[in-house]
Amino acid sequence: MRTCRVLRHRARPQSSILPPDDPAIRMRGTIEVESATLDQILADQDIPVASMGMLTMDAQGAEAMILRGGQELLKHLDIILTEVNYVSRYRRDAKPEEIEDIVANAGFEEVFRTEPLPGYEVVDVLYKRREPASHTSINR
C-alpha cells in the first residue's frame, strides 16, 4: 500500500483526495492515509469479488479512479450506483463522459439518472450490466 493525502473539509462529507476547484469548498487541513486500488483492498482482505453484485460510490470526484482500480471487481458486478458531477468541483475530478466510458467498456448501460437540484449540478446514476454476470440471477 502507499499513502495519500486527504484534504479535510469542515463538513466531512466533502473531504477528498483531490484539491477543490470550487471556492465554496473550504478545506481545514490534511491527513495521511494508506491507499490502494479497490481490487488490491478486496484481495488483501480475502473478499471474493464473485460474491459481490453491486458497487455504490460517492467519492468527491475520485469515482473514475476507483473504477479504474476495480477492473477485476467490475467483471463480477451487475449494478453500479455512482454520483456524477456535471460541474467540476475538484481538480482532475471525474468527468461524466469519463465515468460513462469506463462503465460502458466494462459492459454496463445507464438505466436511471436522478435530476440535479437547482444550482447543484450533481446526479446519481444507476448502471446495469448489459448481460448479467454469471453468478447472479438478475433479470431471470
C-alpha positions in Angstrom: 0.0 0.0 0.0 1.0 3.6 -0.4 -0.1 6.7 1.3 -2.1 9.6 0.0 -3.2 13.0 1.4 -6.9 13.5 2.2 -8.0 17.1 2.3 -10.4 17.5 5.3 -13.4 19.7 4.8 -15.1 21.3 7.7 -18.2 19.3 6.8 -16.7 15.8 6.4 -18.8 14.6 3.5 -16.8 16.8 1.2 -13.4 15.7 2.2 -11.4 14.4 -0.8 -8.1 13.3 -2.1 -8.5 15.9 -4.8 -7.9 19.6 -4.2 -11.1 21.7 -4.5 -11.8 23.8 -7.6 -15.0 25.2 -6.1 -14.2 28.2 -3.8 -17.2 27.3 -1.7 -15.4 24.1 -0.6 -13.1 25.1 2.2 -10.6 22.6 3.5 -9.4 22.7 7.1 -6.3 20.5 6.9 -5.0 17.3 5.7 -4.4 13.8 7.0 -2.2 11.0 5.6 -3.9 7.6 5.0 -3.0 4.3 3.4 -4.4 3.9 -0.1 -4.7 1.1 -2.5 -6.9 0.2 -5.5 -10.3 -1.4 -5.0 -9.0 -4.7 -6.4 -6.0 -4.6 -4.1 -8.1 -4.0 -1.0 -10.5 -6.8 -1.8 -7.6 -9.2 -2.5 -5.7 -8.2 0.7 -8.9 -8.7 2.8 -9.6 -12.1 1.1 -13.0 -10.8 -0.1 -14.1 -12.9 -3.1 -15.1 -10.5 -5.9 -17.5 -13.1 -7.3 -19.6 -12.7 -4.1 -20.3 -9.0 -4.9 -23.1 -7.8 -7.1 -23.3 -4.0 -6.6 -20.9 -1.1 -6.1 -22.1 2.2 -4.7 -19.8 5.3 -4.9 -19.8 8.9 -3.8 -16.1 9.8 -3.7 -16.0 13.5 -4.2 -14.6 13.4 -7.7 -12.5 10.2 -7.4 -15.1 7.9 -8.9 -13.2 7.3 -12.2 -10.0 6.5 -10.2 -11.9 3.9 -8.2 -13.5 2.3 -11.3 -10.0 2.1 -13.0 -8.6 0.4 -9.8 -11.5 -2.1 -9.7 -11.4 -3.7 -13.1 -11.4 -7.2 -11.7 -14.4 -6.4 -9.5 -16.3 -4.8 -12.4 -16.2 -8.2 -14.2 -18.4 -9.6 -11.4 -20.8 -6.8 -10.7 -24.3 -6.4 -12.1 -25.1 -2.9 -10.7 -23.1 0.3 -10.2 -24.7 3.4 -8.5 -22.5 6.4 -8.5 -22.6 10.2 -8.1 -21.7 12.2 -11.2 -20.8 15.9 -11.2 -21.7 18.0 -14.2 -19.7 20.9 -12.9 -16.1 20.4 -11.8 -15.8 20.8 -8.0 -12.3 19.3 -7.6 -9.1 19.5 -9.7 -8.8 16.5 -12.0 -12.2 15.1 -10.9 -14.1 12.5 -12.9 -16.0 14.0 -15.8 -19.4 12.5 -16.7 -18.1 11.2 -20.1 -15.1 9.5 -18.3 -17.3 7.6 -16.0 -19.7 6.6 -18.8 -16.8 5.4 -20.9 -15.3 3.2 -18.1 -18.6 1.6 -17.2 -19.7 1.1 -20.9 -16.4 -0.5 -21.7 -16.9 -2.8 -18.7 -20.3 -3.9 -20.1 -22.8 -1.6 -18.3 -25.6 0.7 -19.5 -27.4 3.5 -17.8 -30.9 2.7 -16.6 -31.7 5.6 -14.3 -30.4 9.1 -13.6 -31.7 11.5 -10.9 -32.5 15.1 -11.7 -30.0 17.7 -10.4 -31.1 20.1 -7.8 -31.3 23.8 -8.8 -27.8 25.3 -8.5 -26.3 21.9 -7.7 -25.3 20.0 -10.9 -24.8 16.6 -9.3 -26.8 13.4 -10.0 -26.8 9.8 -9.1 -26.6 7.4 -12.0 -27.6 3.7 -11.9 -25.9 1.4 -14.4 -26.8 -2.2 -15.1 -24.7 -4.9 -16.7 -26.0 -5.5 -20.3 -25.5 -9.2 -19.8 -25.8 -10.3 -16.2 -22.7 -11.7 -14.5 -22.8 -15.5 -14.3 -23.0 -15.6 -10.5 -26.3 -13.7 -10.2 -29.9 -14.2 -11.1 -30.7 -10.6 -12.1 -33.2 -10.4 -15.0 -34.1 -14.1 -14.8 
